[in-house]
Amino acid sequence: MSEGLVVIVRGIIGFFTLLIFARLFGKEQISQLTFFDYVLGITIGSIASELTVDLSSRAWPHWVGLATWAGLGFLLQLITLKWRYAAKYIEGEPTIVIMNGKIMESALKKMQLRVSDILELLRNKDVFDLQQVDFAILEPNGQLSVLKKPEHQYLTPKDMNIAVEATGISTELVYDGIIIEENLRQLNKDRKWLADELKKHGLKDPSEAFLVTLNPAGSLYVDKYEDHIKKITDIGDYKGPY
């Protein structure tokens, strides 16, 4: 068997092995990963790459190593899900770095963080003035959770005693010019209703629409293939509604 074919076969094995292990690990987002999760992912990926291109050794030792690392990672994930105290020591726990508007110097020293690091994390949360902060908590994944002082929090319709109707989640009726029949049936709508609604937006056929969605409040969103929007080369040229 030629080297190229061997690499292809090994690559397929490594690819689907990683796919299976990734599914087992769940759908944790990159921003939610701890430092250990990050290092574990790099190590598993490195082993998978060696499995593919290292033709100086047989494939099965690499695969065993890959399965071992992934298995241990999965076992550790199960342990942290089942036992809270294990998760506390393995993954770490949230740390209060600002309390009642005061910086916790001892917490920063313990975590080997500078004040400038906290200020940077605050700016990522659109907070540029420490006086606005009541509490700030550094999460195990390195993200900063911020609670502003009451006078600096955003007003909501509830604060203003304004009744707001829930819009719910929009349902796709047309995607890339194709009608999604199943969604129409679920909403007790038909093609005739859809055609009549599209005519109100100047469309003669659903194929002219790139995307059409309907929310529970009855609002129809229509995006055409031909939007006829004048190309703007400078933001100062924009004369849209205000």
C-alpha positions, 0 to 999 in steps of 0.5 A: 500500500502506498504511503499516500493511501496509508495517510488517507486511511489513517486520516479517516480513522483519526477524523471519525475517532475525534468526531466520536470523542467530541460528541461524547464530550458534549457541546461546550463552547470555546468560551466555556472551556477551562485551561485544562480543557484547552490543553486536553483538546490540543493534546488529543489533536496532536495525537490525532495528527501523529496518527495520520502522518507518522508512518515510522510507527504502526497506527494502533499505538497512536490510536490507543494513546488517543483513546486513553487521553479522550477516555480520561477526559470523558471520565473527568467530565463525568466526575465533575458532573456527579460530584460538586466538590470534585468539580470545585478542586478540578475545574476551580470555582468562581472568585469575587474580585470586586465586592461592594465596589471595592477591589479584593486585592487578596483575591487578585494576589492569590490568582496572580492577576493584575488590576490592569487584567481586571480593567481589561475584562471590565472593558470587554463588558462595556464597563469603563468606570470602576465606580459603576461596579457593585460586584465582579466575579471571575469564573473558572473559564476566565470570563468576568461576570459583572453586576453593576450598581442599581443606578447604573443598570439598564432600564427594562419595560418592567421597570417602566411598567410597560406591557410588552408582548412576547414575540417568541421564536421565529419560524422559517417559511422560506429558505434560499428560495425553497418553501419549508412545507413542514413549518407551514403545516405546523403553523396551520398555513398553506401556500396560498396564504404565503403567496398572498403575504409575499405579494404584499412585499412585492414578490411574485414567487417564493423563489424570489425570497432568500429568507422568510420567517414568521414569529408567534406575534404574526410579524412576517420578515422577508429578505429578497435576493434583490434588495436594491440597496445602493452600495455605500463606500463611506459610512458618512454617505448613509442616509437611512432613517433615524 
